[in-house]
Amino acid sequence: LLAEEKALTRERDRLSAERRALPWVKVEKTYVFDTADGKKTLAELFGGKSQLLVYHFMLGPGWEEGCPSCSYLADHFDGA
């Protein structure tokens, strides 16, 4: 079992390295959103920051609340 776990760890590390090596993709289209402060572009929503984190937050049809794990993670984003 230990050998299989180590092999899995090495494979995950290899895949993670591949993902990190992917090129960044610049958002060229001007997206505009309606906010409480009026219309804002995607760039304006994020206060001039150059990177955007995208997270898939699971909320199923008919759910009263989001996925507990997703909620926990989202509660700890601090904008850093």
C-alpha positions as CSV (number, residue, x, y, z in Angstrom):
1,L,0.0,0.0,0.0
2,L,2.8,2.4,0.8
3,A,4.4,1.9,-2.6
4,E,1.0,2.7,-4.3
5,E,0.6,5.8,-2.2
6,K,4.0,7.0,-3.1
7,A,3.4,6.3,-6.8
8,L,0.1,8.3,-6.5
9,T,1.9,11.2,-4.8
10,R,4.5,11.3,-7.6
11,E,1.9,11.2,-10.3
12,R,-0.1,14.0,-8.6
13,D,3.1,16.0,-8.3
14,R,3.8,15.4,-12.0
15,L,0.3,16.5,-13.0
16,S,0.4,19.5,-10.8
17,A,3.7,20.6,-12.4
18,E,2.0,20.2,-15.8
19,R,-0.9,22.4,-14.7
20,R,1.4,25.1,-13.3
21,A,3.3,25.1,-16.6
22,L,0.2,26.0,-18.6
23,P,0.3,29.5,-20.1
24,W,-1.7,32.2,-18.5
25,V,-4.6,33.4,-20.6
26,K,-5.3,37.1,-20.8
27,V,-9.0,38.0,-20.8
28,E,-9.4,40.1,-23.9
29,K,-13.2,40.6,-24.0
30,T,-14.7,43.5,-22.0
31,Y,-17.2,42.0,-19.7
32,V,-19.5,44.4,-17.9
33,F,-21.5,43.6,-14.8
34,D,-24.3,45.3,-13.0
35,T,-23.3,46.1,-9.4
36,A,-24.7,48.0,-6.5
37,D,-22.3,50.8,-7.5
38,G,-23.4,50.8,-11.2
39,K,-21.8,49.0,-14.2
40,K,-18.3,47.7,-13.7
41,T,-15.9,45.8,-16.0
42,L,-14.3,42.6,-14.9
43,A,-11.1,44.4,-14.2
44,E,-12.9,47.0,-12.0
45,L,-14.5,44.3,-9.9
46,F,-11.1,43.2,-8.7
47,G,-9.6,46.6,-7.7
48,G,-6.7,46.6,-10.2
49,K,-5.4,43.1,-9.3
50,S,-3.7,41.3,-12.2
51,Q,-4.8,37.8,-11.3
52,L,-8.2,36.2,-10.8
53,L,-8.8,33.0,-8.8
54,V,-11.7,31.0,-10.2
55,Y,-13.3,28.5,-7.8
56,H,-16.2,26.1,-8.6
57,F,-18.6,26.6,-5.7
58,M,-21.1,23.7,-5.7
59,L,-24.7,24.7,-5.1
60,G,-27.2,22.1,-6.3
61,P,-30.7,22.7,-7.5
62,G,-33.0,22.8,-4.5
63,W,-30.1,23.1,-2.0
64,E,-30.7,25.5,0.9
65,E,-26.9,26.1,1.3
66,G,-23.8,25.5,-0.7
67,C,-21.5,22.5,-0.4
68,P,-20.0,22.4,3.2
69,S,-16.5,22.0,1.9
70,C,-16.9,24.8,-0.7
71,S,-18.4,27.0,1.9
72,Y,-15.5,26.4,4.3
73,L,-12.9,27.1,1.7
74,A,-14.7,30.3,0.4
75,D,-15.0,31.5,4.0
76,H,-11.2,31.6,4.2
77,F,-10.4,33.5,1.0
78,D,-8.9,36.7,2.3
79,G,-8.1,38.6,-0.9
80,A,-4.4,38.2,-0.5
